[in-house]
């Protein structure tokens, strides 16, 4: 996709993050982008509070980015992934720390974008800078916000659809699930 901003909406298991990380790595390794910035909203789950997890801020947030790191390692292996992380060519940025950032010459992956509010989506979209492109992945059926209606993902897609040729929208369905054949059965029958 050659759009500056691409929204990718679809259910679990459709490969949204896998495809986005593959494309991001192609952009980085071909030197079309200087870095990959992976961001997502960090929502505390199962009662774990970030303040009580041992370590510095990077060690506290890394578990939240493991799904993305798994995809990166799947593409380039753990040794190359570590090398890119150590060189800060791949950076993890919790959405809460994005305000004021100018993410120039970067491939920006906003994962779990369905868990951003309208103001959070707007904040992320306005981080786009010269030489950057952005993919926002989300599953509108897996909103973890206290109020489902606070999600800004579908709102942004609706508001930006057809407004500019540099904004792309890819919508996947249960027919696109690749992870395991039973995921479609699960999603179709457990509401």
C-alpha positions in Angstrom: 0.0 0.0 0.0 1.4 3.4 -1.0 -1.0 5.5 1.1 0.4 7.8 3.8 -2.3 6.6 6.2 -4.0 3.1 6.0 -6.7 1.9 8.3 -6.9 -1.9 8.6 -10.0 -3.2 10.3 -10.9 -6.8 10.9 -11.3 -9.7 13.3 -8.7 -11.5 15.3 -6.5 -13.8 13.2 -6.7 -12.0 9.9 -3.0 -11.1 9.9 -3.4 -7.3 10.3 -0.3 -7.0 12.5 1.7 -9.7 10.6 1.1 -7.9 7.2 1.8 -4.4 8.7 5.1 -5.6 10.3 6.2 -7.3 7.1 5.6 -4.1 5.1 7.3 -2.0 7.8 10.4 -4.1 7.8 10.5 -4.0 4.0 10.4 -0.2 4.2 13.1 -0.1 6.9 15.5 -2.6 5.4 15.2 -1.0 1.9 16.0 2.4 3.6 12.8 4.0 2.5 12.1 4.6 6.2 14.7 5.3 9.0 12.8 3.6 11.8 9.7 1.7 12.7 7.6 3.2 15.6 5.1 0.8 17.1 2.5 2.3 19.3 -0.6 1.1 21.0 -2.8 2.1 23.9 -1.6 0.4 27.0 -4.7 -0.7 28.9 -4.1 -2.5 32.2 -5.6 -6.0 32.2 -6.3 -8.6 34.8 -5.6 -6.1 37.6 -1.9 -5.6 36.8 -0.9 -2.0 37.4 2.1 -0.8 35.4 3.5 0.8 38.6 3.8 -2.6 40.3 5.6 -4.4 37.4 9.3 -4.4 38.1 11.8 -2.6 35.9 12.2 0.6 34.0 9.4 2.0 31.7 10.7 0.0 28.7 10.6 -3.3 30.7 7.1 -2.4 32.0 5.6 -1.8 28.5 7.4 -4.5 26.5 4.9 -7.2 27.5 2.2 -5.1 25.9 4.1 -5.2 22.6 5.0 -8.9 22.5 2.3 -9.6 19.8 4.1 -7.2 17.5 7.5 -8.4 18.5 6.4 -12.0 17.7 5.5 -10.9 14.2 8.8 -9.0 13.7 10.7 -12.1 14.8 8.6 -14.3 12.5 9.8 -12.1 9.6 13.5 -11.5 10.4 14.3 -13.9 13.3 15.1 -13.0 16.9 18.7 -12.1 16.3 18.0 -9.5 13.7 15.0 -8.2 15.7 17.2 -7.6 18.7 19.8 -5.9 16.5 17.1 -3.5 15.1 15.8 -2.9 18.6 19.2 -2.2 20.1 20.0 0.2 17.2 16.6 1.9 18.0 15.5 1.3 14.4 12.4 -0.3 15.9 10.9 1.6 18.9 7.9 0.9 21.1 6.0 4.0 22.1 2.9 3.7 24.4 0.2 5.9 22.9 0.0 7.9 26.2 3.6 9.2 25.5 3.0 10.2 21.8 1.8 13.8 22.4 4.3 16.3 21.0 6.3 13.7 19.2 7.3 14.4 15.6 7.7 11.0 14.0 9.6 11.9 10.9 10.8 9.4 8.2 9.2 6.6 10.1 6.8 3.7 9.5 4.3 4.2 12.3 2.2 1.1 13.3 -0.7 1.9 15.6 -1.8 -1.5 16.8 -5.0 -2.2 18.7 -6.3 1.2 17.5 -9.9 0.2 18.4 -8.8 1.0 22.0 -8.1 4.6 21.3 -10.7 7.2 22.0 -11.6 9.8 19.4 -9.1 12.2 20.8 -6.5 9.4 21.0 -7.0 8.5 17.3 -6.7 12.2 16.4 -3.5 12.5 18.5 -2.0 9.5 16.7 -3.0 10.7 13.2 -1.5 14.1 13.8 1.9 12.5 14.7 2.4 11.9 11.0 5.4 13.9 9.8 7.5 14.4 6.7 8.6 11.1 5.1 6.3 9.0 7.4 3.5 6.6 6.7 1.1 5.1 9.2 -1.0 2.0 9.5 -3.7 1.8 12.2 -4.8 -1.8 12.9 -7.9 -2.6 14.9 -10.7 -5.0 15.6 -14.0 -3.1 16.2 -15.3 -6.2 18.0 -12.5 -6.3 20.6 -12.8 -2.9 22.3 -11.4 -2.9 25.8 -12.4 0.6 26.7 -14.8 1.0 29.7 -17.4 2.3 27.2 -17.4 0.7 23.8 -18.9 3.9 22.3 -15.8 5.8 23.3 -13.7 4.1 20.6 -12.5 6.4 17.9 -11.4 3.8 15.4 -14.7 3.3 13.4 -15.4 7.0 13.8 -12.1 7.9 12.1 -12.6 5.4 9.3 -16.1 6.8 8.7 -15.0 10.4 8.9 -11.9 10.0 6.6 -13.3 7.4 4.1 -13.0 8.9 0.5 -11.6 12.2 1.7 -8.1 11.8 0.2 -6.4 9.3 -2.0 -3.5 9.1 0.5 -5.9 7.6 3.1 -6.5 3.9 2.5 -9.0 1.6 4.2 -8.7 -2.2 4.2 -11.5 -4.1 5.8 -11.2 -7.8 6.5 -13.9 -10.3 7.5 -14.1 -13.7 9.2 -13.4 -15.1 5.7 -9.9 -13.6 5.9 -8.8 -15.4 9.1 -5.5 -17.1 8.7 -4.4 -17.9 12.3 -6.5 -21.1 12.8 -9.6 -22.5 11.2 -11.5 -22.5 14.5 -11.2 -18.8 15.1 -14.0 -18.1 12.6 -16.2 -20.7 14.4 -15.4 -19.1 17.7 -16.2 -15.5 16.5 -19.4 -16.6 14.7 -20.8 -18.4 17.8 -19.6 -16.7 20.9 -21.0 -13.2 21.0 
